[in-house]
C-alpha cells in the first residue's frame, strides 16, 4: 500500500521557521501533484499549499502567501513545506496528501494522506 509520512513538526516561537517534509513509503506511484493541508482545533481541514508535477503550477492559500514555500520531487513523490514568519494562528496538525489527477488547488479528490505532524507556534 501507499503511505505518506510527514516529519519536521515541532514547537517554535512566533516569527520563527520550520521545514516540513513528506515522503512516500511503500510502492512508487504517479500523481498529478501533492499538497499540504492543516487542521487547527475546532476547525476544518484547509489546503495551504500544493504543487502540480505536470505543469509546475503552485498554489498557496492567501493566509500563507509570502511566508510558506512548497517544493517537491516528482520522481520520488515527495514534498516539502518551508514555513517562515510563523504566526500563532498557523498552529495546527499538518498533513501531506497526493492527488492522482485533477486540479491540485481544489481540496477535494486527494487520494493519499499522511498521518499528520503537529506544528505549534507560541506567541
C-alpha positions in Angstrom: 0.0 0.0 0.0 1.0 3.6 -0.4 1.7 5.7 2.7 2.9 9.2 3.2 4.9 10.1 6.2 5.3 13.7 7.5 8.2 15.0 9.5 9.6 18.3 10.8 6.9 19.5 13.0 7.5 20.9 16.4 7.3 23.9 18.7 8.5 27.3 17.5 8.1 30.9 18.6 6.2 33.4 16.5 8.4 34.7 13.7 10.4 31.5 13.6 10.6 28.9 10.9 10.0 25.2 10.4 10.5 22.9 7.4 8.1 20.1 6.9 8.9 17.1 4.7 6.7 14.3 3.4 8.0 11.1 1.8 6.1 8.2 0.2 6.6 4.8 1.6 5.8 1.5 0.0 5.2 1.4 -3.7 6.0 4.2 -6.0 3.1 5.9 -7.6 2.4 8.6 -10.1 0.4 11.6 -9.2 -0.9 14.9 -10.5 0.5 16.7 -7.6 0.9 16.9 -3.9 -0.3 19.3 -1.3 -0.2 20.3 2.4 -3.3 20.6 4.5 -3.7 21.7 8.0 -6.3 21.4 10.7 -6.5 23.6 13.7 -8.5 22.6 16.8 -12.2 23.2 16.2 -11.7 24.0 12.5 -12.0 22.1 9.3 -9.1 20.9 7.2 -7.6 23.6 5.0 -5.5 23.3 1.9 -2.5 25.6 2.4 -0.2 24.8 -0.5 0.0 22.4 -3.4 2.3 21.7 -6.3 1.4 20.2 -9.7 4.0 17.9 -11.3 2.8 18.2 -14.9 2.6 22.0 -15.3 4.8 23.2 -12.4 1.8 25.1 -11.0 2.0 26.1 -7.4 -0.9 27.1 -5.2 -0.9 28.9 -1.9 -3.7 29.9 0.4 -3.9 33.6 0.9 -3.1 33.2 4.5 0.3 31.8 3.8 1.4 33.6 0.7 4.8 35.2 1.1 5.6 33.1 4.1 5.4 29.5 3.0 7.2 27.8 0.1 6.3 24.4 -1.3 8.8 22.3 -3.2 9.0 18.6 -4.2 10.5 15.8 -6.2 8.1 14.3 -8.8 10.2 11.1 -9.2 10.1 10.3 -5.5 6.6 11.7 -4.8 7.9 13.8 -2.0 7.0 17.3 -1.0 8.4 19.9 1.4 6.9 23.0 3.1 9.2 25.7 4.2 7.3 27.8 6.7 8.7 31.2 7.7 7.4 34.1 9.8 5.2 31.7 11.6 2.2 33.0 13.5 0.2 31.5 16.4 -2.7 31.0 14.0 -0.5 28.6 12.0 -0.7 26.2 14.9 -2.3 23.0 13.5 -1.8 19.4 12.6 -0.2 19.5 9.1 -1.0 16.7 6.6 0.6 15.9 3.3 -1.5 14.4 0.6 -1.2 13.3 -3.0 -3.7 13.6 -5.9 -3.6 11.2 -8.8 -5.3 13.6 -11.2 -7.3 16.8 -11.3 -6.7 20.3 -10.1 -4.3 20.4 -7.2 -5.7 23.7 -6.0 -9.0 22.1 -5.3 -9.0 20.4 -1.9 -11.3 17.6 -2.9 -10.1 14.5 -4.6 -6.8 13.9 -2.8 -6.2 10.2 -2.8 -3.5 9.5 -0.3 -2.9 11.1 3.1 -0.2 11.1 5.8 -0.8 10.8 9.5 0.0 14.4 10.2 2.6 16.3 12.1 2.0 18.8 14.9 3.1 22.4 14.4 2.8 24.7 17.4 3.6 28.4 17.3 3.8 30.2 20.6 3.3 33.9 21.0 
